[in-house]
């Protein structure tokens, strides 16, 4: 029995939403797919766990341009021929086994035939290179999906479609014939080891196995090796030389060139018919150690799987279950000795870097600066929110993120929340929120993630184009870079600039100093490099108002239409985080009621005072150490910092900001006056010279080094 789906004038369905609902009503599992791409716009496992007509209707109402995929986990099999040779072979096999496809789909490259598996029949998904093996038939089954009409370049043959239950059934005999046709060996009926046949290469006998057979996970191996193996076994090593070579480079990088990695590379390569023996693998492995370019990482492997309709996150989740019990333990990262980098050689003039006549490249990644997280953070920008601890910056950010996802301003699957500053219970609570909305949460210590690997993954996203349309939430910035170091802060800010230039959006959460400025305002922590390179910065102030905490966002820098002032309120007494999140609301603000003053250029003395206060407050109390740390933060000469240290040191809190004690060997230890009014404009006493406290004595030689710019210069 067939059910008609009314076509539009161009011969297809009336809309993607109605088509998705129709597929569902006929027993299929429709899955949202990013338009024109093959990858899901949602997490398949999460989507399928609660699939309903209402959910489908809501999603395609919010995202009307999403293509439609059909997930195969229910038993759907889609055979894909991308060349005349494979179509001829597919038709011949079907005729030989007396089956006929009830659903036929024409694509830009070829044809899809839909079937379903008989109970107990196994047929793994497989992809092949059309260029190298035009006769092979791609198979979509089990945990993969197929893009269906009326998606981009997908056309249903005829005006009717067969319900899933009425599809022709694939027998084990037909499944085995497909595997053999594609160069593999079917599983034996008793489910013992795969049948093999011996060949000779390099005068050594070898066995050729099913390239996509499910790998066995060994009890004593690491999660990293097991997950790499699970991902690799979704790729045919014979698919192409480029795919095989890149995969070996990924294994080498991710395993640091270890023997375990070499064994894995050899094991996976041996699944293909083009395998030439261990010696070839060892030769390639040794050559990778000399490679000095940008490394290929696991992120590249994940993208390769996405292109084949495989969700790497689901694979890893399965590996973790198979490796149970899994216990997170402390790790120590041992860095190898740094290698001398070769200076790049350049030829030609600046013209080689000109974008004249190449604006299409810029246009490809350009993003309109439209509101993303409320009106606070704009798309395609690097925004930083500064606040003191427990001010509610993470809570309000997650509230704005939830609003953005539900409103369709960002796809949940393109949000990466790097939660690097939370407890295990906090990770769990926010993880449940992430599961509910479908965005990615990650932290150091899980999935072998380190800060350096995170940064490298971001670089891979920029290089591959995956950064476009994605959102990075960085909580908090001090976990990603040393905000006290000009060099490291500048380098990280540059990475974020490259990310936004590639079409991504980044929002960083950062802390303010414990000590406020002379006017009582919050002050951004660290050097000025992060706020200077950011597109937009806000400083958050919180105050209690009745039963609520009210947080005021004060804009200190903008490159777009963001409000100068915004306010959010949340329940002051609620302790349940999810309920607390639900209590967040935006407060209407009249900007005219706030006074805005033109901020004068910062007085160098203020900068040095703030740096010294922060260094002392961080526990660096020794005079030499204190001066050196403040110098690293401000780049002001040590002699100038010494003068400030002298000027504001003493026992009177109305005249001095800090004081010191003298210990053994006359070592001075500095401490802050908790209630100093030395810089309070209301105070009538201001320190003016060193002579105000004759008891202070410093040895200049202890502080100054041999650098000429650190000598007294005034």
C-alpha positions in Angstrom: 0.0 0.0 0.0 1.3 3.5 -0.9 0.3 6.8 0.6 0.3 9.9 -1.6 2.3 12.9 -0.6 1.0 15.9 -2.5 3.8 17.5 -4.5 4.4 21.1 -5.1 4.5 22.4 -8.7 8.2 21.5 -8.9 7.3 17.9 -8.1 8.3 17.8 -4.4 6.6 18.2 -1.0 4.8 21.3 0.1 7.3 22.1 2.8 10.1 20.5 4.7 8.0 20.7 7.9 5.1 18.9 6.3 7.4 16.4 4.7 9.1 15.6 8.0 5.7 15.0 9.6 4.7 12.8 6.7 7.9 10.7 6.9 7.2 10.3 10.7 3.5 9.3 10.1 4.7 6.5 7.8 7.0 5.0 10.4 10.3 6.6 9.6 12.6 8.5 12.0 13.1 12.0 10.6 16.3 13.8 11.7 17.1 17.5 11.2 20.1 18.0 8.9 22.0 21.3 8.3 20.8 22.6 4.9 23.0 21.5 2.0 25.2 19.4 4.3 25.1 15.8 5.5 25.6 16.4 9.2 22.7 16.5 11.7 21.9 19.9 13.2 21.0 18.2 16.5 22.5 15.4 18.6 20.8 12.3 17.1 20.7 10.3 20.3 19.0 13.1 22.2 16.7 13.8 19.3 15.5 10.2 18.9 15.0 9.6 22.6 12.0 11.9 22.7 10.8 12.0 19.1 7.2 13.0 18.6 5.0 14.8 16.1 5.0 17.9 18.3 8.7 18.0 18.5 9.1 17.6 14.8 6.5 20.3 14.1 8.2 22.7 16.6 11.7 22.1 15.2 10.9 22.7 11.5 8.7 25.6 12.5 11.7 27.2 14.2 14.2 26.0 11.5 12.2 25.8 8.3 15.3 25.4 6.1 16.7 22.3 7.8 17.0 19.3 5.5 15.5 15.9 6.5 17.5 12.9 7.3 16.1 9.4 8.0 17.9 7.6 10.9 18.5 4.0 10.3 18.4 2.7 13.9 14.9 1.2 13.4 16.2 -1.1 10.7 16.2 1.2 7.6 18.8 0.4 4.9 19.6 2.8 2.1 21.8 1.6 -0.7 23.5 4.5 -2.5 25.0 4.3 -6.0 27.0 7.3 -7.1 28.2 5.9 -10.5 26.7 3.9 -13.4 28.8 0.9 -12.4 27.5 0.8 -8.9 23.9 1.3 -10.0 24.2 -1.6 -12.5 25.7 -3.8 -9.7 23.0 -2.8 -7.3 20.2 -3.5 -9.7 21.8 -6.9 -10.6 22.1 -7.9 -6.9 18.5 -6.9 -6.3 17.3 -8.9 -9.3 19.4 -11.9 -8.3 17.8 -12.1 -4.8 14.3 -11.2 -6.0 13.8 -7.9 -4.2 12.6 -4.5 -5.5 13.0 -1.1 -3.8 9.6 0.4 -2.8 11.3 3.9 -2.3 13.6 5.3 -5.0 15.3 8.7 -4.6 17.3 10.5 -7.2 20.3 12.6 -6.0 22.7 15.0 -7.7 25.2 12.1 -8.1 23.1 9.0 -8.3 20.3 6.9 -6.8 19.1 5.7 -3.4 17.1 2.5 -2.8 15.4 2.0 0.5 14.9 -1.4 2.2 14.6 -2.7 5.8 16.5 -5.4 7.6 14.8 -8.8 8.5 14.9 -9.6 12.2 18.4 -10.7 13.3 20.1 -9.6 10.1 23.3 -7.5 10.5 24.5 -5.1 7.8 27.0 -2.4 8.8 27.2 1.0 7.1 30.0 1.4 4.6 31.3 4.2 2.4 33.6 3.9 -0.5 35.6 6.1 -2.9 33.7 6.5 -6.2 36.9 7.5 -7.9 38.8 4.4 -6.8 36.0 1.9 -6.7 33.1 3.1 -8.9 31.4 -0.3 -8.7 31.0 -0.4 -4.9 27.7 0.4 -3.3 27.5 2.7 -0.3 25.4 1.3 2.6 23.6 3.4 5.2 22.3 1.3 8.1 22.4 0.9 11.9 23.6 4.1 13.6 23.9 6.2 10.4 21.3 8.2 8.4 20.4 9.0 4.8 19.3 12.5 3.6 15.8 12.2 2.2 13.5 14.2 -0.1 12.6 17.1 -0.3 16.1 18.0 1.1 18.7 19.7 -1.1 19.2 17.8 -4.4 17.0 14.9 -3.3 14.0 14.0 -5.4 11.4 11.2 -4.8 10.7 9.1 -7.9 6.9 9.1 -8.3 4.3 10.8 -6.2 3.9 8.2 -3.5 6.0 6.7 -0.8 5.9 3.3 0.8 5.4 3.1 4.6 8.4 1.8 6.5 6.6 -1.5 7.5 5.9 -2.3 3.9 9.4 -1.9 2.6 11.1 -4.9 1.0 13.0 -7.0 3.5 16.7 -7.7 3.2 17.8 -11.2 4.0 21.2 -12.2 5.5 22.0 -13.7 2.1 21.5 -10.4 0.3 23.4 -8.6 3.1 26.4 -11.0 2.7 26.3 -10.5 -1.1 26.6 -6.8 -0.6 29.6 -7.2 1.7 31.3 -9.5 -0.7 30.6 -7.2 -3.6 32.2 -4.3 -1.7 35.4 -6.3 -1.1 34.6 -7.5 2.4 34.0 -10.9 4.1 30.6 -11.5 5.7 30.4 -12.5 9.4 30.0 -16.3 9.9 26.6 -17.5 11.2 28.1 -18.8 14.5 29.5 -15.2 15.1 33.0 -16.5 15.5 36.0 -14.8 14.0 35.5 -13.4 10.5 36.3 -15.7 7.6 39.6 -14.7 6.1 41.6 -15.5 3.0 45.4 -15.4 2.8 47.3 -13.3 0.5 51.0 -12.6 0.2 52.7 -9.2 0.4 56.4 -8.7 1.1 56.6 -12.5 1.1 54.4 -12.6 4.3 51.0 -14.2 4.5 48.2 -12.0 5.9 44.5 -11.9 6.4 42.0 -9.5 4.9 39.1 -8.7 7.3 35.9 -6.8 7.1 37.1 -3.1 7.1 34.1 -1.9 9.1 33.9 -4.7 11.6 33.1 -3.7 15.1 36.5 -3.5 17.0 37.1 -5.4 20.2 37.8 -3.2 23.2 40.6 -4.5 25.4 40.1 -4.2 29.2 43.6 -2.8 29.9 43.7 -0.1 27.2 43.1 3.6 27.7 39.9 5.5 26.7 41.9 7.4 24.1 43.1 4.3 22.3 39.7 2.6 22.5 37.8 5.7 21.2 40.3 6.2 18.4 39.8 2.6 17.4 36.0 2.9 17.4 36.2 6.0 15.2 38.8 4.5 12.8 36.7 1.4 12.2 34.0 3.5 10.7 36.4 4.3 7.8 37.5 1.9 5.1 41.4 2.1 5.0 41.1 1.3 1.2 38.8 4.3 0.6 41.6 6.5 -0.6 45.3 7.0 0.0 44.7 10.6 1.3 42.1 9.3 3.9 44.4 6.5 5.0 47.5 8.7 5.3 45.7 11.5 7.2 44.2 8.9 9.6 47.7 7.6 10.4 48.9 11.2 11.1 45.9 11.7 13.4 46.8 8.5 15.3 50.4 9.5 15.6 49.6 13.0 16.9 46.9 11.8 19.4 49.1 9.0 20.8 52.3 11.1 20.8 53.9 8.6 18.5 53.7 5.8 21.1 54.0 2.1 20.4 50.3 1.7 21.3 49.5 4.1 18.5 51.7 2.3 16.0 49.9 -1.0 16.9 46.6 0.6 16.4 47.6 2.1 13.0 48.9 -1.3 11.8 45.8 -3.1 13.1 43.4 -0.7 11.3 45.4 -0.6 8.1 45.4 -4.4 8.0 41.7 -4.5 7.6 42.0 -3.3 4.0 43.0 -5.2 0.9 45.7 -2.6 0.0 47.7 -3.4 3.2 51.4 -4.0 2.4 52.6 -5.1 5.8 53.9 -3.7 9.1 57.1 -2.4 7.6 55.2 0.2 5.5 53.3 1.4 8.6 56.5 1.7 10.6 58.2 3.7 7.8 55.3 6.2 7.7 55.2 6.3 11.5 58.8 7.3 11.8 58.4 10.0 9.1 55.6 11.7 11.1 58.1 12.5 13.9 59.8 14.9 11.5 56.6 16.7 10.5 56.6 20.3 11.7 53.4 21.6 10.2 50.0 22.1 11.9 49.0 18.7 13.4 46.0 16.7 12.3 44.0 16.0 15.4 41.0 13.9 16.6 38.8 16.9 15.5 39.7 16.1 11.9 38.7 12.5 12.4 35.4 13.5 13.9 34.7 15.7 10.8 35.5 12.7 8.6 32.9 10.7 10.4 30.4 13.5 10.3 30.7 13.5 6.5 29.9 9.8 6.6 26.8 10.3 8.7 28.4 9.0 11.9 28.2 10.7 15.3 31.6 10.5 17.0 30.2 11.6 20.3 27.8 8.6 20.4 30.7 6.3 19.5 32.7 7.6 22.4 29.8 7.3 24.8 29.5 3.6 23.8 33.2 3.1 24.3 33.0 4.6 27.8 30.1 2.2 28.6 32.2 -0.8 27.3 35.2 0.3 29.4 33.1 0.6 32.7 34.0 1.1 35.4 35.7 4.4 34.2 37.3 6.4 36.9 38.6 9.9 36.3 42.0 10.4 38.0 44.5 13.1 38.2 46.8 13.5 35.3 50.2 15.0 34.8 51.1 16.6 31.5 54.8 16.2 30.7 55.8 18.6 27.9 58.6 17.6 25.5 61.6 19.7 25.1 60.8 22.6 22.9 62.1 22.4 19.4 63.6 25.3 17.5 61.1 26.5 15.0 62.3 27.2 11.5 61.8 30.7 10.2 59.3 30.7 7.4 60.6 31.8 4.1 58.7 34.4 2.1 58.9 35.4 -1.5 57.3 38.2 -3.5 55.8 41.4 -2.1 52.8 42.3 0.0 50.6 41.9 -3.1 50.5 38.1 -2.5 48.4 38.8 0.6 46.0 41.2 -1.0 42.3 40.5 -1.0 41.7 42.6 -4.1 39.3 40.6 -6.2 39.0 38.0 -3.5 36.1 39.3 -1.4 34.2 36.1 -2.0 36.6 34.5 0.5 35.8 37.2 3.1 32.1 37.1 2.2 32.0 33.4 2.9 32.8 33.9 6.6 31.4 37.3 7.2 28.7 37.4 9.9 26.2 40.2 10.5 26.7 41.6 14.0 23.2 40.7 15.1 22.2 39.9 18.7 23.0 36.4 19.8 23.0 36.3 23.7 20.2 38.8 24.4 21.5 42.1 23.2 24.7 41.7 25.1 26.8 39.6 22.8 26.7 39.9 19.0 27.3 37.2 16.4 30.8 37.2 14.9 32.3 39.1 17.9 34.5 38.3 20.9 32.7 39.5 24.0 34.1 39.5 27.5 32.0 39.8 30.7 34.0 40.8 33.8 32.5 40.3 37.3 33.5 39.3 40.8 32.9 35.8 42.1 29.3 34.7 42.7 28.0 37.8 40.8 25.8 35.5 38.6 27.8 35.9 35.3 27.6 32.2 34.4 23.9 31.9 35.5 22.9 34.9 33.4 25.0 33.7 30.4 23.3 30.3 30.5 19.9 32.0 30.7 20.7 34.0 27.6 22.1 30.9 25.9 18.9 29.0 26.5 16.8 31.9 25.1 19.1 32.0 22.0 18.7 28.3 21.4 14.9 28.2 21.9 14.5 31.3 19.7 16.6 29.7 16.9 19.3 32.3 16.9 21.9 29.5 17.3 21.8 25.8 16.7 22.4 23.9 20.0 24.8 21.5 18.4 27.0 24.4 17.4 27.5 25.7 21.0 30.6 24.6 22.9 30.5 25.5 26.6 34.1 25.1 27.9 33.3 24.9 31.7 36.8 24.9 33.1 36.1 26.5 36.5 33.5 24.3 38.2 33.1 21.6 40.7 32.0 18.1 39.8 28.5 18.8 41.1 28.4 22.0 39.1 29.5 20.1 36.0 26.7 17.6 36.6 24.0 20.2 37.0 25.1 22.2 33.9 25.6 19.0 32.1 21.9 18.2 32.6 21.0 21.6 31.2 23.3 20.9 28.2 21.6 17.5 27.7 18.2 19.1 27.8 19.1 21.8 25.2 21.5 19.8 23.2 24.7 21.9 23.4 28.2 20.6 24.2 29.8 21.0 27.6 33.4 20.0 28.2 36.1 20.3 30.8 39.7 19.4 31.5 40.1 15.8 32.9 37.3 14.3 30.8 37.7 12.8 27.3 41.5 13.4 27.7 40.9 17.1 27.2 43.6 19.6 28.0 43.8 23.3 27.5 46.3 22.9 24.7 44.1 20.3 23.0 41.2 22.7 23.3 43.1 25.5 21.6 44.3 23.1 18.9 40.8 22.0 18.3 39.7 25.6 17.9 42.5 26.1 15.4 41.3 23.0 13.5 37.8 24.5 13.4 39.1 27.7 12.0 41.2 25.8 9.4 38.4 23.5 8.3 35.6 26.1 8.3 33.7 24.5 11.1 34.1 27.7 13.2 31.5 29.4 11.1 28.2 29.7 12.9 29.5 28.2 16.2 29.6 29.7 19.7 32.4 29.3 22.2 31.6 30.0 25.9 34.8 30.3 27.9 34.3 29.9 31.6 36.6 31.4 32.9 39.4 33.2 30.8 42.1 32.6 33.4 41.9 28.9 32.7 42.7 29.4 29.1 45.6 31.9 29.4 47.6 33.7 32.0 45.7 37.0 32.1 48.6 38.6 34.0 51.0 37.9 31.1 50.9 40.4 28.2 52.4 37.8 25.8 50.1 34.9 26.6 47.0 37.2 26.8 47.8 38.7 23.5 48.3 35.3 21.9 45.0 34.0 23.2 43.1 37.1 22.1 44.6 36.7 18.7 43.3 33.1 18.5 39.8 34.5 19.4 40.2 37.1 16.7 41.0 34.4 14.1 38.0 32.4 15.3 35.5 35.3 14.9 37.1 36.2 11.5 36.2 32.6 10.5 32.5 33.3 11.3 32.5 32.1 14.9 31.3 33.9 18.1 33.2 33.8 21.4 32.1 34.9 24.8 34.6 34.9 27.7 33.8 35.1 31.4 36.4 36.8 33.5 37.0 38.2 37.0 37.4 41.7 38.3 40.0 42.7 40.8 39.3 42.3 44.5 40.2 45.9 44.9 38.1 48.6 43.2 39.4 51.9 41.8 39.4 55.2 43.7 35.8 55.9 42.6 34.6 52.5 43.9 34.2 50.9 40.5 35.0 47.3 39.5 38.2 46.9 37.6 39.0 44.4 35.0 41.6 41.9 36.1 44.9 41.2 34.2 46.7 43.1 31.5 44.9 45.3 29.0 45.5 43.0 26.1 42.3 41.0 26.3 39.9 44.0 26.6 41.9 45.8 23.9 41.5 42.9 21.4 37.9 42.1 22.3 35.0 43.6 20.3 32.8 44.2 23.4 33.4 44.2 27.1 31.1 44.6 30.1 31.7 45.0 33.8 29.1 43.5 36.0 28.0 44.9 39.4 25.5 43.1 41.6 23.3 44.5 44.4 20.6 43.0 46.5 17.1 44.4 46.0 14.4 42.9 48.1 14.2 39.1 47.4 16.3 39.4 44.2 19.9 39.9 43.2 20.1 42.6 40.5 23.1 42.5 38.2 24.0 45.6 36.2 26.0 45.2 32.9 28.0 48.4 32.2 29.5 48.5 28.7 33.1 49.6 28.6 33.8 48.9 24.9 31.7 48.1 21.9 32.0 47.6 18.2 28.3 47.3 17.4 24.8 48.1 18.6 24.9 46.8 22.2 23.2 48.6 25.1 25.4 50.8 27.4 23.5 49.5 30.4 21.5 46.2 30.9 20.1 44.7 34.1 19.1 41.1 35.1 17.6 39.9 38.3 17.3 36.5 39.8 16.0 34.9 43.1 18.2 35.8 46.0 17.3 32.8 48.1 16.8 29.9 45.7 19.5 27.2 46.0 18.3 24.8 43.3 20.4 25.8 40.2 17.7 24.8 37.6 15.1 26.8 39.5 17.5 29.6 39.9 18.1 29.6 36.2 14.3 29.8 35.6 14.1 32.8 37.9 16.5 35.0 35.8 14.7 37.9 34.1 15.8 41.0 32.3 14.9 44.3 34.0 13.8 47.2 31.9 16.4 50.0 32.1 16.3 53.7 31.3 19.8 54.5 30.2 19.1 58.2 30.8 18.9 57.5 34.5 22.5 56.4 34.5 25.3 58.9 34.4 28.0 58.2 31.9 31.3 60.1 32.1 34.0 60.2 29.5 36.7 58.1 30.9 40.0 60.0 30.8 43.2 58.4 29.7 44.5 56.2 32.5 47.0 57.8 34.8 50.2 55.6 34.8 50.3 55.8 38.6 46.8 54.3 38.8 47.9 51.4 36.6 50.9 50.7 38.7 49.0 51.1 42.0 46.4 48.7 40.8 49.0 46.2 39.7 50.9 46.3 43.0 47.6 45.9 45.0 46.7 42.9 42.9 50.1 41.3 43.3 50.1 41.8 47.0 46.5 40.5 47.2 47.6 37.4 45.2 50.1 36.5 48.0 53.4 37.8 46.4 54.6 39.8 49.4 58.4 39.9 49.1 59.7 43.2 47.7 61.8 41.8 44.8 59.2 39.3 43.8 56.4 41.9 44.1 58.3 44.4 41.8 59.1 41.7 39.3 55.4 40.5 39.1 54.1 44.0 38.7 56.7 44.7 36.0 55.5 41.7 34.1 51.9 42.9 34.3 52.4 46.6 33.4 55.7 46.7 31.5 56.4 49.8 33.5 60.1 50.1 34.5 61.0 48.6 37.8 62.4 51.9 39.0 59.0 53.6 38.5 57.2 50.7 40.3 59.7 51.0 43.1 58.9 54.7 43.5 55.1 54.0 43.7 55.8 51.2 46.2 57.8 53.7 48.4 55.3 56.5 47.9 52.3 54.6 49.2 53.9 52.5 51.9 53.5 53.3 55.6 51.5 52.7 58.7 48.8 55.5 58.3 45.9 54.1 56.2 44.8 57.7 55.5 48.1 58.3 53.7 49.2 54.9 52.7 47.8 51.9 50.7 50.1 49.2 52.0 52.8 48.6 54.7 55.4 46.0 55.4 57.0 44.0 58.1 60.7 43.2 58.4 61.7 39.6 59.0 64.9 37.6 59.1 67.8 39.1 57.1 65.8 42.3 56.9 63.5 40.8 54.3 60.4 43.0 53.9 56.9 41.5 53.5 54.2 43.8 52.2 50.5 43.8 53.2 47.5 45.9 52.2 45.7 48.3 54.5 42.1 46.9 54.3 40.4 50.3 54.8 42.9 52.6 53.2 41.6 56.1 52.3 44.8 57.3 50.8 43.3 57.7 47.3 39.8 58.6 48.5 39.0 62.1 47.0 37.2 62.9 50.3 40.3 62.4 52.2 42.3 65.6 52.9 45.6 63.9 53.2 47.5 62.7 50.1 51.0 61.3 50.2 53.2 63.5 48.2 56.8 62.4 48.7 59.0 59.7 50.2 60.0 62.1 53.0 56.6 61.6 54.6 57.8 58.5 56.3 61.5 58.5 57.1 61.4 55.0 58.5 61.1 53.5 55.1 64.4 52.4 53.5 65.0 50.4 50.3 68.0 48.9 48.7 67.8 49.9 45.0 70.4 47.3 44.0 68.1 44.5 45.2 65.4 45.5 42.7 67.1 46.8 39.7 68.6 44.5 37.1 71.1 45.2 34.3 68.6 46.4 31.8 69.1 50.1 30.9 65.4 50.8 30.8 65.1 49.8 34.4 67.5 52.4 35.7 66.2 55.5 37.4 65.1 57.8 34.6 63.8 60.9 36.4 
